[in-house]
Amino acid sequence: MKIEFVNLSRQYQAYHQYIDLQIQKTLTQSSFIMGEQVKALEKELQVYTKSPYVVACSSGTDALLLSLMTLGVQKGDEVITTPFSFFASSEVIAFLGARPVFVDIDEKTYNIDPLLIEEKITPRTKAILPVSLFGQVCDMDEINALALSYGLSVIEDASQSFGALYKQRKSCSLSELATTSFFPSKPLGCYGDGGAVFCQKEEHAQKISSLIKHGQTKRYEHRYIGLNARLDTIQAGVLLAKLPFLDDELKRRQEIAQYYSQNLKNCVVPMVSQDRESVFAQYSIRVQNRDQLISKLQELGIPTAVHYPIPLHLQEAFSYLGYRLGDFPVSERVSKEILSLPMSAFLLQEEQEYIIDHFNFLNS
Ligand SMILES: *Cc1c(COP(=O)(O)O)cnc(C)c1O
């Protein structure tokens, strides 16, 4: 058997008539930049998440950058975030000349530990940027309360948690700003790069709408130094075609995750808090003999991935921040043991059985 880590071709086969129709519409109208599907998508995302304002943009990374830019984050500022994430969530802070200030994670959820945040707040702190990792929303109430009492902004990096629930509310609607990514393998993916920013305040949405087109307010009138960070019309069309199927896909992902967790042996399976529903952007377990398992599973046609092997404070690009091995022990331990298994709504039952049987045999 040869299993795909994320099976995007089966998904395309299932919805191809809707996707092809949307793409064809853009080709026929030749409205490649800021065509009508972009506005239509923003409206659908707004309805889906119940976030007051949504601006579609060019990627999850740019969505984060735009959020920090609209808050005016700059050189000398600090932003509190997690060291256990994809590089982009801290990269954007550093890109603007600000300092990522790391706080270790909760060993059960792998999200930033809210109890450790307060001691890292200084007069230079501008925002808290938690990441809802692997599809589970972080402790937003605790983080928002802390931010409110210190007058800080909160940006939820919901690149992996679009569609996830937190106390019956949707990820992306829970804080002053939130961002997501439509990278093809994310829970809601397009066919290239794409992203969105979710705002509670109209002024933020207006500024971001302008920042994505070189800070223009009107054609050739530039209020800000901005970016070229628009979402392509074709990508908006792909997302409009896929969005109606998302909830069914998320249900299926949750069933697959539950079946893994009930049957996998000798490993730490994901823990989802009672008051939330994960979308399982990754199904990640923890094992002791990771390297050996990875190569044996690979030989059997079972791909795996490590999210993430090096915590951000130990990345070469961040060496100037002065962090050292041992600074964030939970992130460091988890990064040595974490292992993601194939996950997509189109993973077949027989494929999952094959993965579980071979994993348990190799890991016994
Ligand atoms: C994927 C991802 C991003 C970046 O999104 P892109 O669309 O690839 O730029 C940022 N943060 C997290 C946590 C991600 O998983």
The ligand as an SDF file (V2000), in Angstrom:
LIG
                    3D

 15 15  0  0  0  0  0  0  0  0999 V2000
    0.9440   27.2910    7.6490 C   0  0  0  0  0  0  0  0  0  0  0  0
    1.2280   28.1700    8.8170 C   0  0  0  0  0  0  0  0  0  0  0  0
    1.5920   29.5160    8.6720 C   0  0  0  0  0  0  0  0  0  0  0  0
    1.9310   30.1280    7.3410 C   0  0  0  0  0  0  0  0  0  0  0  0
    0.9510   30.0450    6.3960 O   0  0  0  0  0  0  0  0  0  0  0  0
    1.3540   30.2210    4.8300 P   0  0  0  0  0  0  0  0  0  0  0  0
    0.0350   30.3170    4.1540 O   0  0  0  0  0  0  0  0  0  0  0  0
    2.1310   29.0140    4.4360 O   0  0  0  0  0  0  0  0  0  0  0  0
    2.1450   31.4670    4.7050 O   0  0  0  0  0  0  0  0  0  0  0  0
    1.7380   30.2850    9.8060 C   0  0  0  0  0  0  0  0  0  0  0  0
    1.5550   29.7660   11.0310 N   0  0  0  0  0  0  0  0  0  0  0  0
    1.2260   28.4750   11.2130 C   0  0  0  0  0  0  0  0  0  0  0  0
    1.0220   27.9760   12.5940 C   0  0  0  0  0  0  0  0  0  0  0  0
    1.0740   27.6330   10.1170 C   0  0  0  0  0  0  0  0  0  0  0  0
    0.7600   26.3420   10.3170 O   0  0  0  0  0  0  0  0  0  0  0  0
  1  2  1  0
  2  3  1  0
  2 14  2  0
  3  4  1  0
  3 10  2  0
  4  5  1  0
  5  6  1  0
  6  7  2  0
  6  8  1  0
  6  9  1  0
 10 11  1  0
 11 12  2  0
 12 13  1  0
 12 14  1  0
 14 15  1  0
M  END
$$$$
